[in-house]
């Protein structure tokens, strides 16, 4: 809200007033109206408010002692004896052309035996001080229970009633004539702060509506100080001052340009010689402590600086608000992606300016407003410390000299140095420490970085004339910090990586900054090696020139030779001279041989076209060891460019010459989480130059090999469906694989338990199949072997198998296998009797066991009798199947039950041998 609030004293009476529409006075209008807070204005009267200033009187039962306006929503907090009164800012819409500001007294916080010296108010956070106590609270909405009743926070009763019969804190602070009892210093943070023994009672005073919010108090911080002591007594001037709550907002973006969202909140308060800055947002903690060189009179905190005044100086300190807020805003801070100077970084003094008698200070945008008073008394006398015994009576006696008649008052408006200019000065000054490589250089550059970061978090940043300059300065400061952490031997060397990333510099540009030209040998610190290692191991789109790549090779040979094989496989090193690389690798191999190093040498030999050297290197280890060697460096086989997986020349060569090794390596990579299933699919498709929808045989070989090694059920079912789908597609489309499969059906049955032995009845059906099926025998037998195992989920596979259900004998075996796995034995028998009756008994002998034996006489025997009756002696296969079935049933059933199954019109001579066999079995048992 655009208003001004004052505490005014007249005729020994104190008034609280708000001046609304006050800009009319500066524009030349002299019209003023006075109204009471909450007064309803008539339409005719209110039209005049457009062109005149309004004074809003705010009556209070007790004189106001201090005030604070919330910078987020404009609400007002007034401190009175034993209570705090909150006024909500209201926007009264009189008509479409006129909106008037007003206030509504909404809440009173009653605090017994508490006289506030200062208050601060921001986003429902309340900070209040007495002479030596600080209390920070937060007003939180009361949660509504399921039945609609309010659930207030339980207040600790120990705060209201002293324990063990001891007098309370406030009883101990009773004013005495000649002495005062001082308590021990206390600091309570978070939940512990409710033990401060300051009970608070809330009284809602606004008119209740549906939208009325009820609040409860949460204690955030309590701190108590003690007066400075000396052999001569207590210093009466040890009092807290300059209480302030400072909000920091989310960094503005184009889409949120007109919105201010609170990000972090900070609280500052000061003693005469020490200042304290706390974070009171997500976490309550002390951020910084400021030690003043002399006694302070007043201080003002901004997101970039802390300004304090003493008896003769205006001093400026750095602050850590932007460092804390950056971590609240961005979870990637303090990772390898982004960095920010630490919150615990020591603060430093920036400037000190002499003034005569500073009395008050405030801050507005890029201006410092300073009120001074030049005293006529002798300066040396004024400087003498005045100490006496602290007395409450004496302290209450105040001078009533009329300030209007006193000469020597001055008002200064000081323009602060622009962020860019101060940033440049700090960077220039840091160069004095650059050659000695001390932490002072990092400290100064960190201060400069935080200065720019704070300016960029300002809500007005997007509209600032310095926007582009600030962005450039931010990137530049990141580059400078990256340089420091790369060049200096510091414990935080790893910060070189995130700072260089934030700077936007390419690897080539970083190399130019840090590596001297020529062949002279340099020493390289851990930060630079850390940056290079991580950058080269990531899939960047940057390719180093031949000269830069050779220089990087030299750097790692000197600093970290173990990393050479991994560095050479980086996409950034594509332009490396392979001959130079081999020379360095041979030197390293003499000291630290490894499979990865051997594979890297073979890769370089391929780049040179030296197949003899390639074969020599590949023959150094067994194929299984070589396959596992690729786990150490997957980029020997595949790299990424702009997010796309690209096979290397090594992978292309293996595809042609050693496809088995390539597949084994891919399986090893997958099982060690170096490549995902989808990524492997893309890799083999690109390697075989297949379109997205075409599956190359090498990929099928990979799937089959992965079935042997894979143990994850989810991936297992996915692989089984993919392989099944590919077999079905090739059989139905009569497509032969473009290359010879690496494993036959027999190989897979012997090595993988997901491929089962093909059932005899399946073999019987296929023996009378069409000659065309023999062309695709391998795919057909693999598919049948999969279905003969218990691994694949048949219910999920049915839609995939659908194209083959009518495909001759192949389709018959597929349908019968599926029905069997689903427990549909009678349907399976119907299908066999209809298409291939001679296989029905084989099927029954293999499948109808244990709990399913009853299907022999309940389904198979009646169906065979029925079909034999219809065909007569024209179908010897049916008769043969019927005889075998009768033999099995005769062994299983009692004579009476067996007899009841035989057809009444059957030939006795045909069934009699089986009846005799059944009765003889009964006699034997």
C-alpha positions, 0 to 999 in steps of 0.5 A: 500500500502507498501510505505513511504511518506515524506515531505523533505526540501532541499535548502529552498525548500520543496518536497513531495516524496513517497518511493516505494519498500523500503524493497529492501534497507534493503535487501542490494540492493543499486539501486534507481530510481527516477520517477515523479508521473503518469509517464508511464514506458517503459517495459524494464525500468520497469523490473529493478523495481523489485530489486530497490527502487523507489522514486516517486516525487509528485510536488505541486503548494504550499509547503506541510505542513502535510500528512496523509495516509488512513489505509483502501485503502492507498490513500494519503492526503496532506495539503497545505495552503488554500487547501487539495490535495488527491492522489489515490493509483494505482496499475499499472500492467506492466506485469503478473510478475510485479505490480507497485505502483503509485499515481494519483492526484484526488481531491483538497479541496479548503479552503479559509484562512485556514492553516492546522497544521495536517490532518488525512485521513481514508475511505473518512473521513478527519480531519484537524486542525489549531492551535485551530480549528478542522474540520471533513468532509466526502466525499460522492458520488454525487447522480445521478438523473433520467435524469443522471445529478448530484445532488450536496448538496446545500452549505449554502451561509451564510458560504461564506457571513457574516451576519448582516455586521459583519466581517467573522471568517477569517477576524477576524484572520488577523495577528496583530502586538501586539495582537490577537482577540480570539473567543468563544469556539464552538462545532458543531456536525452533521448537525450543523457543516455546520454552522462553516463558513468554505466554501469548494470547490471541484476540480476534477483533475483526468481524467474523465472515466465511473467509475469516482466518483463525491463527495460532502462534508458533515460536521461532526464536528467542534470544536474551542478552546481558548488559556489558559488564566492567569493574565499574558496573554495568553499561547502561547503553547495552540495548538492542536496536535496529530490529528488521525483517528482510524478505527475499523473493523468487528470482523474477522470470518473464512469465512471473514478471508482475508477481512477487513470491516470497522465497526467504526471510531474514531477521537482523538485530544489533547490540551496540558492538555486535550485529546478528543476522538470522534466517527464519524461513524454512530453517531458523539459524544464525547466518552471520555475526557482525563485529563493529569497530566502534559503538553503533547507533543504528543499522539498516539491512538490504539484500546486498549490504548492511549499513551501520552508523556510529558516532562518526562513521557510516560503515558498509558490510557484506551480507549472506542473504543471497547465498541462503536464498539461492539454496532455498530456491534451487535444489541443484546448488551445492551439486556438480551442476551449480554452486554458490559461495557458502552462507558461512563465508566470513563477512567483510567491511566494504566502505567507511565514510566519515560523518559528523554526528549520524543519528538515524539511517534508512534505505530506499532502492539505491539511496541511503538517507542519513540524518545527522546532528552536529553537537556544539559540545567538545568532541573529546568530551563527547567521546569519553565513555559514560558509565554508571550503575544501571538504574531503572528510575534514572533511565525513565528520565528523558530530556525534553529539549525542543529539537526545532530550536536546536541547530546543526541538523542535516539530511543527506541522501547518498547514492549507493555505488551501482552493483556493476561498478562495485563488482568491477572494483572487487574483481580488480582488487582480487587480482592483487592476490591472484599470483599468491594463490590465497583464499583471499582471492576466492573470498573477494570473488565470492563477495562479488558473485553474491553481490551480482546474485543478490541484484538478480534476485531483486523483483525489479531485475527484469526491468533494470537497465543493467539487466544484460550487464548483470547477466554478463557479470554473473557469468564472468564471476562464475568463470573467475571462481572456476579459475581460482578453484582450478589453479589453487590447491584448495579443499573445495577444488571440486567447485571448479566444475559447477562454476565453469558450467554456470559461466557458459564457457566451452571446454576449449575456452577453459583450456585457453584460460588455464593452459599455457601455449607451447610445450613447457610442462605445467603443474595442474591442480586437482580442481582443473583435473576434476573439471576436465575428467567430469566434462570429458566423461559426459556426453557433451556436443563439443569436439576439441581440436586436434591440438587441444585434444593432444594437450588434454592427453598430455595433461592427463598423462602427467596428472592422472595416467589411469584416466587415459583410456577413459579420456580417449573414449570421450566424444570430445576427443574424436579428433585425437591423433591415434598414433600419439594416443597409442604412444601414451597408452603404451607408456601407461601399460608398462606401469598399470596394464588393464583390459580397458587399456588393451581395448582402448589400444585396439580402438586406436589401432582400428582408427589408424587402420592397423588390423595387425595391431588390432588383432594382437591386442584382442588376442591378449585376453579371452573373449569373456574377459574382453566382454567384461572389459567393456563394463569399465568403459562403455563408450568404447562401443557407444557414444551419445551426440545430442542425446542420440546413441551412436555406435563407435567404429569399434562396435561396427567392426565387432558386428562384422567380425565378432558379433558374439563378443559384441552381444556378450559385451552388450549383455554385460553392460545391461546387467551392470546398469551401464545401458538400458534395454531401450537404449540397447534397442536403439544401439543395435538398430543404428548399428545394423542401419535398420529403421525404427520399426525393423528388428535386426537379427543381432538385436534378437541375438541380444535379447536371447542372450539377455534371457540367460543372464537376466534375473529381473522378472519385469524385464524378463517378461518384456524380453519374452514378449519381444522375442515372441513377437519377432518370431511370430512376425517373421513366421507370419510374414515368411521373412528370414533373418538377415544374418545367421542367428548366433544360437540355435534352438538346441543351444538355447534349450541347453543354456537357458531355462526359459526355453523348454524341451519341445513336447513329443506331441508337438514334434508329431504334429510338425512331422506332417507339416507343409514343406514351406514350414521347414524354411522357417524351422529355426524360428518355429522351433524357438517359438514352440520351445518358449511356449513349452517352458513355464516362463512366459505369461501366456495371457499377455502373449495371446495378442502377440500370437494371434497372427499364427492361430490359423497358420496350419500345423504351426498354428495348431501347436500354438493354440493347443500349447496356449490352451494347455497353459491356461488349463483348457484341456478339453478345448485342446483335445477338441482341436487335436481330434479335429486337425490331428487325431493321431497326436491326441493320445500323445498329448493326453499321455504327456499332459493329462496326469495327476489331477487332470487324468479324469479328462481321459474318460470324461472327454477323450474316450467319449469323443473318440467313440463318437468320431469312430462311429461316424467314420467307421473303419475308414479312419484307422488313426481314430481306431488306433487312438481309441484302442490306446485310450481304452488301454489307459482307461482300463488301467485307471477305472473300476470295472463297473465304471469302465463298463458304464463308459462303453457305448451300448451299440459297440461291437463286443469283440472290439471292447472285450479284450479291454474289459478282460484286462480291467477285470484281471487287474482287479483280481490281481489287486 
